[in-house]
Amino acid sequence: MDRKKFLKCACGFGISTCAGFGMFTNNILLADVTQNTQADEETPLVPVDTRQIQNVLSYIDSSMDESVKKNIFEKLGAEHITHEGFKNWIIESRKDLKGYFDRINSNKDTYWEKIEYDSDTSAIIITGKPVNRCACPYAQSENPPLALCHYCCVGFQKAMFEMLLEKPIIKVRIDESYLLGGSRCSSTMYIDGTLQI
């Protein structure tokens, strides 16, 4: 399955951090049905209103200190790669890293316009495509939590690229983001070691 189809299928919104609490279906966040395989199948699952999650994240963003926000939102971002399909796609992409970069640079990615590797600084520079809203479903509110950019996106990209490259990511820097007033979402990741691309 290609990345675009997977992300649309799995998250509804793609490469943001939408898998943090589950999967979206008809704007309803459903609990993971595999939580309790012994559960009575006659008992219906209680749907969670997306607004509830948005409100909780906004509460955390507006009322907690930075270290708490950082821990919670980075974990939310890192949870994105725990989805089995996404994880398998990343592992499969390891086999052809140049092909992965080429797909993005040939305009086949939904969210990224360009990805470059700077061997002098051992950094991956990602330039996002111009957007008219944040791709994250949790940001679709009047006052979205900015910690989604500062920490959640950072946690997601760090976890994803560490798995993809099989190398530690020393730092992720958000260079531009829609929620922070930009016209696209771009970032730079500094790698521990070098890449052969």
Residue frames relative to the residue before (quaternion, step in Angstrom):
aa qw qx qy qz dx dy dz
M 1.0000 0.0000 0.0000 0.0000 0.00 0.00 0.00
D 0.3808 -0.7278 0.5046 0.2657 3.61 -0.81 0.83
R 0.7142 -0.4991 0.3007 0.3879 3.53 -1.27 0.53
K 0.6597 0.5265 -0.3133 0.4353 3.58 0.89 -0.96
K 0.6786 0.4779 -0.2940 0.4740 3.56 0.87 -0.96
F 0.6447 0.5283 -0.3339 0.4402 3.59 0.92 -0.85
L 0.7031 0.4779 -0.2872 0.4414 3.55 0.78 -1.00
K 0.6369 0.5073 -0.3384 0.4717 3.58 0.99 -0.73
C 0.6727 0.4971 -0.2868 0.4671 3.54 0.99 -0.88
A 0.7548 0.4359 -0.2259 0.4349 3.57 0.77 -1.03
C 0.8337 0.2322 -0.0862 0.4936 3.55 0.87 -0.88
G 0.4153 -0.6999 0.4880 0.3156 3.55 1.08 -0.45
F 0.8028 0.2087 -0.1032 0.5489 3.56 1.09 -0.62
G 0.5572 -0.6764 0.3640 0.3155 3.59 1.19 0.03
I 0.8810 -0.2454 0.1201 0.3862 3.42 -1.33 -0.54
S 0.4125 0.6442 -0.5474 0.3393 3.55 0.83 0.73
T 0.6824 -0.4902 0.3511 0.4131 3.54 -0.98 -0.73
C 0.2438 0.8501 -0.4461 0.1374 3.52 1.16 0.61
A 0.6504 0.5300 -0.3554 0.4120 3.64 1.08 -0.22
G 0.3325 0.7942 -0.4649 0.2062 3.57 1.25 0.14
F 0.8162 0.2077 -0.0997 0.5299 3.59 0.90 -0.84
G 0.7829 -0.2574 0.1731 0.5393 3.61 1.16 -0.10
M 0.6031 -0.5543 0.4338 0.3753 3.53 -1.19 -0.49
F 0.3823 -0.7184 0.5361 0.2244 3.57 -1.07 0.78
T 0.0845 0.7535 -0.6499 0.0518 3.55 -1.04 0.84
N 0.8334 -0.0869 0.0064 0.5457 3.57 -0.63 1.17
N 0.6670 -0.5386 0.2709 0.4377 3.56 0.99 0.98
I 0.5977 0.5119 -0.3866 0.4809 3.59 1.16 0.46
L 0.3090 -0.7296 0.5805 0.1876 3.53 -0.95 0.89
L 0.1597 -0.8201 0.5455 0.0664 3.56 -0.54 1.15
A 0.5171 -0.6112 0.4953 0.3371 3.55 -1.14 0.64
D 0.5618 -0.5887 0.4576 0.3583 3.55 -1.18 0.55
V 0.3611 -0.7747 0.4790 0.1999 3.57 -0.50 1.20
T 0.6262 0.5378 -0.3559 0.4382 3.59 1.21 -0.19
Q 0.3700 0.7583 -0.4772 0.2457 3.61 1.24 -0.02
N 0.8137 0.0189 0.0416 0.5795 3.54 0.79 -0.99
T 0.2144 -0.8176 0.5229 0.1104 3.54 -0.08 1.30
Q 0.6400 0.5181 -0.3253 0.4649 3.60 1.23 -0.31
A 0.4500 0.7116 -0.4492 0.2989 3.61 1.26 -0.15
D 0.5558 -0.5913 0.4736 0.3423 3.51 -1.20 0.65
E 0.4039 -0.7425 0.4825 0.2298 3.58 -0.62 1.14
E 0.5882 0.5776 -0.3704 0.4280 3.59 1.22 -0.30
T 0.6234 0.5374 -0.3450 0.4512 3.58 1.18 -0.41
P 0.3249 -0.7670 0.5147 0.2029 3.62 -0.52 1.09
L 0.4846 -0.6321 0.5177 0.3124 3.52 -1.22 0.56
V 0.4014 -0.6934 0.5420 0.2537 3.55 -1.08 0.71
P 0.3395 -0.7468 0.5263 0.2235 3.60 -0.59 1.04
V 0.2949 -0.7350 0.5848 0.1757 3.54 -1.14 0.70
D 0.4052 -0.7006 0.5385 0.2346 3.54 -0.85 1.01
T 0.5259 -0.6521 0.4476 0.3128 3.61 -0.79 1.02
R 0.5941 0.5947 -0.3487 0.4144 3.55 1.09 -0.77
Q 0.5977 0.5699 -0.3634 0.4312 3.59 1.07 -0.69
I 0.6752 0.4834 -0.2902 0.4757 3.57 0.89 -0.96
Q 0.6305 0.5314 -0.3312 0.4586 3.59 0.95 -0.86
N 0.6796 0.4948 -0.2936 0.4551 3.58 0.90 -0.91
V 0.6438 0.5089 -0.3255 0.4698 3.59 0.99 -0.78
L 0.6642 0.4952 -0.3080 0.4677 3.61 0.93 -0.87
S 0.6372 0.5114 -0.3258 0.4757 3.59 1.03 -0.74
Y 0.6227 0.5357 -0.3304 0.4649 3.58 1.06 -0.78
I 0.6528 0.5019 -0.3134 0.4730 3.59 0.89 -0.91
D 0.6739 0.5172 -0.2915 0.4398 3.57 0.90 -0.97
S 0.7584 0.4053 -0.2134 0.4638 3.58 0.95 -0.82
S 0.7928 0.3589 -0.1714 0.4618 3.60 1.11 -0.46
M 0.6921 0.4751 -0.2844 0.4630 3.61 1.17 -0.34
D 0.5438 -0.6048 0.4517 0.3668 3.56 -1.18 0.46
E 0.7225 -0.4903 0.2814 0.3979 3.55 -1.26 0.48
S 0.6558 0.5179 -0.3381 0.4329 3.61 0.90 -0.79
V 0.6392 0.5043 -0.3237 0.4819 3.60 1.04 -0.74
K 0.6524 0.5079 -0.3149 0.4660 3.59 0.89 -0.92
K 0.6437 0.5337 -0.3225 0.4436 3.56 0.92 -0.92
N 0.6797 0.4969 -0.2928 0.4531 3.59 0.84 -0.97
I 0.6998 0.4732 -0.2786 0.4569 3.58 0.83 -0.96
F 0.7365 0.4334 -0.2521 0.4541 3.58 0.74 -1.01
E 0.6181 0.5115 -0.3638 0.4732 3.63 1.04 -0.57
K 0.6296 0.5186 -0.3279 0.4767 3.58 1.05 -0.72
L 0.6150 0.5402 -0.3378 0.4646 3.58 1.01 -0.79
G 0.6770 0.4893 -0.2901 0.4669 3.59 0.91 -0.88
A 0.6719 0.5019 -0.2965 0.4569 3.57 0.92 -0.90
E 0.5864 0.5965 -0.3661 0.4079 3.60 1.12 -0.58
H 0.5141 0.6615 -0.4127 0.3575 3.58 1.17 -0.48
I 0.7296 0.4435 -0.2552 0.4538 3.59 0.91 -0.87
T 0.5375 0.6221 -0.4208 0.3834 3.60 1.21 0.04
H 0.4931 0.6279 -0.4480 0.4025 3.60 1.23 -0.14
E 0.5269 -0.6949 0.3908 0.2945 3.57 -0.66 1.14
G 0.6682 0.5084 -0.3047 0.4497 3.60 0.91 -0.87
F 0.6672 0.4903 -0.2953 0.4768 3.56 0.95 -0.88
K 0.6344 0.5333 -0.3187 0.4600 3.56 0.98 -0.87
N 0.6648 0.5002 -0.2994 0.4672 3.59 0.93 -0.90
W 0.6305 0.5310 -0.3294 0.4605 3.58 1.03 -0.77
I 0.6458 0.5107 -0.3182 0.4699 3.61 0.98 -0.84
I 0.6633 0.5058 -0.3039 0.4604 3.58 0.87 -0.95
E 0.6454 0.5099 -0.3126 0.4750 3.59 1.00 -0.79
S 0.6520 0.5310 -0.3105 0.4434 3.61 1.04 -0.78
R 0.5226 0.6412 -0.4083 0.3860 3.61 1.21 -0.40
K 0.6267 0.5915 -0.3310 0.3845 3.56 1.06 -0.78
D 0.7968 0.1166 -0.0426 0.5914 3.58 1.15 -0.56
L 0.1172 -0.8390 0.5301 0.0361 3.55 0.40 1.27
K 0.6277 0.5236 -0.3395 0.4653 3.57 1.00 -0.76
G 0.6407 0.5237 -0.3149 0.4648 3.58 1.00 -0.82
Y 0.6090 0.5468 -0.3393 0.4637 3.58 1.08 -0.75
F 0.6717 0.4794 -0.2876 0.4860 3.58 0.89 -0.96
D 0.6559 0.5305 -0.3101 0.4384 3.59 0.93 -0.91
R 0.6250 0.5385 -0.3433 0.4489 3.61 0.99 -0.78
I 0.6657 0.4839 -0.3079 0.4774 3.57 0.90 -0.89
N 0.7220 0.4614 -0.2544 0.4486 3.58 0.83 -0.98
S 0.6671 0.4564 -0.3134 0.4985 3.61 1.22 -0.18
N 0.5696 -0.6555 0.3445 0.3567 3.56 1.24 0.61
K 0.4628 0.6837 -0.4484 0.3427 3.60 1.08 0.67
D 0.5940 0.5479 -0.3695 0.4587 3.57 1.26 0.12
T 0.5253 -0.6586 0.4475 0.3000 3.56 -1.03 0.77
Y 0.8255 0.2912 -0.0994 0.4731 3.58 0.87 -0.93
W 0.7534 0.3599 -0.2011 0.5122 3.59 1.07 -0.65
E 0.3420 -0.7514 0.5388 0.1678 3.53 -0.98 0.95
K 0.8083 -0.0270 0.0802 0.5826 3.54 1.00 -0.87
I 0.0440 -0.7595 0.6478 0.0388 3.53 -1.19 0.67
E 0.0331 -0.8078 0.5870 -0.0418 3.56 -0.80 1.07
Y 0.2420 -0.7323 0.6136 0.1693 3.52 -1.24 0.53
D 0.1694 -0.7697 0.6112 0.0729 3.57 -0.78 1.10
S 0.2849 -0.8044 0.4985 0.1528 3.58 -0.24 1.26
D 0.5864 0.5886 -0.3740 0.4120 3.63 1.14 -0.51
T 0.7856 0.2650 -0.1395 0.5414 3.59 0.99 -0.82
S 0.3348 -0.7531 0.4809 0.2992 3.58 1.36 -0.09
A 0.4491 0.6743 -0.4445 0.3822 3.52 0.87 1.08
I 0.2626 -0.7020 0.6374 0.1788 3.51 -1.24 0.64
I 0.1363 -0.7892 0.5976 0.0395 3.55 -0.74 1.12
I 0.0986 -0.7945 0.5991 0.0122 3.55 -0.70 1.16
T 0.1307 -0.7603 0.6336 0.0577 3.55 -0.88 1.03
G 0.3142 -0.7700 0.5297 0.1667 3.55 -0.66 1.10
K 0.5368 -0.5763 0.4961 0.3655 3.53 -1.31 0.28
P 0.5892 -0.5496 0.4326 0.4045 3.62 -1.15 0.48
V 0.0949 -0.8088 0.5804 0.0078 3.57 -0.96 0.91
N 0.3160 -0.7356 0.5620 0.2080 3.55 -1.28 0.36
R 0.7691 0.0772 -0.1179 0.6234 3.57 1.32 0.28
C 0.5877 -0.5361 0.4570 0.3981 3.54 -1.32 0.24
A 0.4805 -0.6925 0.4654 0.2702 3.58 -0.98 0.84
C 0.6065 0.5902 -0.3533 0.3988 3.59 1.16 -0.46
P 0.4477 -0.7026 0.4792 0.2762 3.61 -0.78 0.96
Y 0.6313 0.5392 -0.3422 0.4400 3.59 1.12 -0.53
A 0.6433 0.5141 -0.3185 0.4695 3.60 1.25 -0.22
Q 0.5532 0.6306 -0.3879 0.3820 3.58 1.25 -0.08
S 0.4928 0.6007 -0.4681 0.4210 3.53 0.55 1.25
E 0.7110 -0.4742 0.3026 0.4220 3.56 -1.26 0.27
N 0.7942 0.0847 -0.0304 0.6010 3.59 0.97 -0.85
P 0.1167 -0.8361 0.5319 0.0660 3.60 0.30 1.20
P 0.5348 -0.6287 0.4522 0.3380 3.58 -1.06 0.67
L 0.3974 -0.7377 0.4982 0.2228 3.57 -0.72 1.07
A 0.5088 0.6339 -0.4182 0.4054 3.57 1.26 -0.25
L 0.5038 0.6237 -0.4335 0.4113 3.61 1.21 -0.27
C 0.7007 0.4148 -0.2607 0.5187 3.61 1.05 -0.72
H 0.7030 0.5094 -0.2816 0.4086 3.54 0.73 -1.09
Y 0.8373 0.1806 -0.0490 0.5137 3.58 0.93 -0.85
C 0.6844 0.5024 -0.3124 0.4261 3.61 0.81 -0.93
C 0.6736 0.4757 -0.2889 0.4863 3.57 0.84 -0.95
V 0.6182 0.5399 -0.3284 0.4674 3.57 1.05 -0.78
G 0.6717 0.5022 -0.2949 0.4579 3.58 0.89 -0.94
F 0.6465 0.5185 -0.3116 0.4648 3.55 1.02 -0.83
Q 0.7103 0.4596 -0.2827 0.4521 3.60 0.72 -1.03
K 0.6213 0.5340 -0.3451 0.4580 3.59 1.02 -0.76
A 0.6905 0.4743 -0.2843 0.4664 3.60 0.81 -0.99
M 0.6659 0.5155 -0.3099 0.4413 3.58 0.90 -0.90
F 0.7415 0.4215 -0.2455 0.4606 3.57 0.77 -1.00
E 0.5778 0.5394 -0.3928 0.4700 3.60 1.13 -0.41
M 0.6615 0.4802 -0.3082 0.4867 3.58 1.00 -0.76
L 0.6712 0.5124 -0.2997 0.4440 3.60 0.90 -0.91
L 0.7802 0.3608 -0.1721 0.4811 3.58 0.81 -1.04
E 0.2672 -0.7759 0.5107 0.2563 3.57 1.26 -0.48
K 0.5944 0.4817 -0.3803 0.5197 3.52 1.06 0.96
P 0.5417 -0.6105 0.4509 0.3613 3.60 -1.10 0.54
I 0.2769 -0.6996 0.6307 0.1901 3.53 -1.19 0.69
I 0.3589 -0.7641 0.5009 0.1908 3.56 -0.58 1.17
K 0.8005 -0.0750 0.1142 0.5835 3.55 0.94 -0.93
V 0.1468 -0.7252 0.6630 0.1138 3.52 -1.25 0.66
R 0.0980 -0.7886 0.6063 0.0304 3.55 -0.82 1.03
I 0.2948 -0.7195 0.6000 0.1882 3.58 -0.85 0.99
D 0.2301 -0.8087 0.5317 0.1017 3.57 -0.51 1.20
E 0.7726 -0.0774 0.0754 0.6256 3.57 1.09 -0.71
S 0.0787 0.7931 -0.6031 0.0335 3.56 -1.10 0.65
Y 0.6095 -0.5766 0.4093 0.3585 3.52 -1.15 0.66
L 0.6809 0.4995 -0.3003 0.4434 3.61 0.85 -0.91
L 0.7120 0.4178 -0.2472 0.5074 3.57 1.17 -0.57
G 0.7096 -0.5000 0.2429 0.4330 3.59 1.22 0.47
G 0.5513 0.6261 -0.3934 0.3865 3.60 1.24 0.05
S 0.5133 -0.6412 0.4777 0.3119 3.54 -1.32 0.09
R 0.7657 0.1535 -0.1001 0.6166 3.58 1.33 -0.07
C 0.3832 -0.6984 0.5463 0.2588 3.58 -1.27 0.16
S 0.0768 0.8046 -0.5736 0.1333 3.55 -0.41 1.30
S 0.0213 -0.8108 0.5846 -0.0203 3.55 -1.14 0.64
T 0.2429 -0.7268 0.6204 0.1667 3.52 -1.39 0.25
M 0.1219 -0.7888 0.6007 0.0458 3.55 -0.97 0.95
Y 0.2275 -0.7727 0.5813 0.1151 3.56 -0.82 1.01
I 0.2544 -0.8074 0.5266 0.0784 3.54 -0.67 1.23
D 0.3786 -0.6656 0.5880 0.2607 3.54 -1.18 0.62
G 0.7646 0.2261 -0.2054 0.5675 3.56 -0.19 1.29
T 0.4839 -0.6570 0.4968 0.2958 3.55 -1.28 -0.21
L 0.3379 -0.7233 0.5670 0.2030 3.55 -1.31 0.35
Q 0.2478 -0.7170 0.6266 0.1784 3.52 -1.24 0.53
I 0.1178 0.7971 -0.5763 0.1369 3.55 -0.19 1.31
